[in-house]
Amino acid sequence: MGIKDQFQDKAQELAERGKQAVKGKDAKDEASQRASQGRESAQEAKERAERELRARTERGRDA
């Protein structure tokens, strides 16, 4: 195997590593995005519950 072949093999290996690293990063980004959406949903649910509690409390005072 000549030097040219060695460099080509190394270049292919590095290209594959790069592709795998990008796939891994994409998966991490997607997981992070899903987690953020989950937190947003939890926050929205909490705010909705607080509004409902205030509304019920106000109705109780009016009665």
Backbone as CSV, one residue per row, in Angstrom:
resi,resn,N_x,N_y,N_z,CA_x,CA_y,CA_z,C_x,C_y,C_z
1,MET,0.867,-1.171,0.000,0.000,0.000,0.000,0.908,1.226,0.000
2,GLY,0.629,2.122,-0.931,1.438,3.319,-1.036,0.962,4.418,-0.101
3,ILE,1.732,5.450,-0.031,1.395,6.581,0.841,0.074,7.205,0.417
4,LYS,-0.133,7.295,-0.892,-1.388,7.878,-1.392,-2.586,7.082,-0.877
5,ASP,-2.489,5.763,-0.945,-3.572,4.900,-0.461,-3.800,5.077,1.035
6,GLN,-2.705,5.214,1.791,-2.828,5.403,3.231,-3.576,6.705,3.542
7,PHE,-3.230,7.759,2.816,-3.901,9.040,3.036,-5.375,8.979,2.639
8,GLN,-5.659,8.273,1.557,-7.055,8.131,1.140,-7.855,7.349,2.176
9,ASP,-7.270,6.279,2.685,-7.942,5.486,3.720,-8.192,6.329,4.968
10,LYS,-7.177,7.090,5.364,-7.318,7.933,6.547,-8.388,9.004,6.310
11,ALA,-8.423,9.573,5.120,-9.420,10.585,4.796,-10.826,9.997,4.851
12,GLN,-10.997,8.780,4.339,-12.296,8.122,4.395,-12.706,7.845,5.837
13,GLU,-11.749,7.393,6.640,-12.028,7.107,8.042,-12.461,8.382,8.773
14,LEU,-11.756,9.460,8.537,-12.106,10.727,9.186,-13.459,11.248,8.708
15,ALA,-13.753,11.050,7.441,-15.053,11.474,6.911,-16.179,10.700,7.586
16,GLU,-15.990,9.399,7.771,-16.992,8.574,8.445,-17.171,9.006,9.905
17,ARG,-16.058,9.281,10.571,-16.146,9.755,11.951,-16.923,11.067,12.024
18,GLY,-16.664,11.933,11.061,-17.374,13.212,11.015,-18.868,13.019,10.832
19,LYS,-19.233,12.131,9.937,-20.650,11.851,9.708,-21.310,11.301,10.970
20,GLN,-20.621,10.394,11.654,-21.169,9.816,12.879,-21.292,10.872,13.975
21,ALA,-20.320,11.769,14.039,-20.372,12.827,15.048,-21.556,13.755,14.784
22,VAL,-21.804,14.054,13.527,-22.931,14.920,13.175,-24.240,14.224,13.524
23,LYS,-24.348,12.932,13.234,-25.563,12.183,13.578,-25.779,12.198,15.086
24,GLY,-24.718,12.006,15.847,-24.819,12.029,17.302,-25.249,13.387,17.807
25,LYS,-24.711,14.442,17.208,-25.081,15.800,17.603,-26.541,16.069,17.265
26,ASP,-26.971,15.615,16.103,-28.368,15.794,15.714,-29.300,15.094,16.699
27,ALA,-28.922,13.906,17.122,-29.755,13.160,18.070,-29.809,13.887,19.406
28,LYS,-28.678,14.431,19.841,-28.648,15.187,21.099,-29.494,16.446,20.976
29,ASP,-29.378,17.136,19.842,-30.174,18.343,19.632,-31.665,18.025,19.656
30,GLU,-32.029,16.923,19.015,-33.441,16.526,18.978,-33.946,16.184,20.377
31,ALA,-33.145,15.462,21.133,-33.532,15.110,22.504,-33.663,16.368,23.358
32,SER,-32.747,17.285,23.185,-32.796,18.541,23.936,-34.047,19.337,23.568
33,GLN,-34.365,19.340,22.292,-35.552,20.056,21.820,-36.825,19.433,22.396
34,ARG,-36.895,18.108,22.423,-38.066,17.441,23.000,-38.183,17.748,24.486
35,ALA,-37.059,17.768,25.174,-37.078,18.070,26.613,-37.571,19.496,26.841
36,SER,-37.131,20.423,26.009,-37.577,21.811,26.140,-39.079,21.912,25.915
37,GLN,-39.572,21.193,24.937,-41.009,21.218,24.670,-41.769,20.645,25.850
38,GLY,-41.227,19.615,26.480,-41.866,19.028,27.653,-41.917,20.012,28.802
39,ARG,-40.830,20.752,29.008,-40.802,21.758,30.069,-41.804,22.862,29.778
40,GLU,-41.900,23.274,28.513,-42.858,24.306,28.141,-44.274,23.830,28.411
41,SER,-44.559,22.598,28.080,-45.892,22.052,28.312,-46.198,22.003,29.799
42,ALA,-45.216,21.622,30.596,-45.409,21.570,32.042,-45.664,22.971,32.587
43,GLN,-44.930,23.943,32.076,-45.115,25.321,32.522,-46.506,25.815,32.129
44,GLU,-46.932,25.504,30.922,-48.267,25.916,30.475,-49.345,25.268,31.336
45,ALA,-49.171,24.016,31.679,-50.151,23.306,32.520,-50.204,23.941,33.902
46,LYS,-49.057,24.300,34.433,-49.010,24.933,35.754,-49.735,26.277,35.722
47,GLU,-49.461,27.072,34.689,-50.123,28.374,34.570,-51.629,28.212,34.423
48,ARG,-52.060,27.242,33.650,-53.490,26.997,33.453,-54.140,26.601,34.782
49,ALA,-53.466,25.742,35.534,-54.001,25.316,36.833,-54.106,26.497,37.786
50,GLU,-53.119,27.363,37.753,-53.161,28.547,38.624,-54.316,29.469,38.235
51,ARG,-54.535,29.650,36.940,-55.665,30.491,36.480,-56.993,29.895,36.925
52,GLU,-57.124,28.565,36.775,-58.364,27.909,37.175,-58.588,28.033,38.676
53,LEU,-57.534,27.911,39.445,-57.652,28.040,40.894,-58.093,29.458,41.271
54,ARG,-57.491,30.446,40.638,-57.889,31.835,40.908,-59.346,32.059,40.537
55,ALA,-59.750,31.511,39.386,-61.134,31.693,38.942,-62.107,31.038,39.920
56,ARG,-61.767,29.839,40.390,-62.643,29.155,41.351,-62.694,29.910,42.675
57,THR,-61.564,30.426,43.094,-61.505,31.176,44.346,-62.358,32.438,44.234
58,GLU,-62.270,33.103,43.103,-63.063,34.323,42.886,-64.562,33.997,42.854
59,ARG,-64.909,32.887,42.209,-66.316,32.477,42.178,-66.822,32.168,43.569
60,GLY,-65.976,31.565,44.400,-66.349,31.237,45.769,-66.590,32.494,46.600
61,ARG,-65.808,33.514,46.342,-65.995,34.785,47.070,-67.268,35.492,46.624
62,ASP,-67.598,35.383,45.360,-68.781,36.061,44.824,-70.060,35.414,45.328
63,ALA,-70.010,34.156,45.673,-71.217,33.430,46.067,-71.714,33.805,47.446
